[in-house]
Amino acid sequence: MNLPNIITLGRLIAVPVVIWAISAGEPKLAFALFLLAGVSDAVDGFIARRFNLRTELGAYLDALADKALLVSIYVALAVSGDIPRWVAIAVVSRDVMIVGAIVLSTLMARPIAIQPLVISKVNTAAQIAFAALVLARESFAFEWEQPYALGLVAVGVLTGLSAAAYLAAWTRHMAR
């Protein structure tokens, strides 16, 4: 257990609080906590790389925290009517597919290393930015229809491309 892992655990613990804030009609609190969680993701990664504090536990915790935060946020935003349901379905389906592929590979005695792809990092950044935009729009009554529409398309396209890239990598791994 080191500082980056503790920061990551804090992000994981923040997930239910952010979801509660969305469901309780507290968008400003949800926005602030979500921003803090997003910043903590960058900070824990920076500290781990800069001070050579990367661990296997940290890699798993970071992925788990990212997935828990994004999946929960997208489901909560879809349930509250702030985003279309198809976006939440796409985000959740991609993550379920990735986790399922990892589990299946392990069960078949062909474990696959967890290494984020570049498209996945871009996708995660777009998902975080779009969720922050939606929460900001709800918090401060912004009328940003064009950025909202562009964010919606970007998240949809990048989520699909990321899912396809992981599926291709997994298929190559399993064919070896």
Order of alpha helices (4+ residues) and beta strands (2+ residues): alpha-alpha-alpha-alpha-alpha-alpha
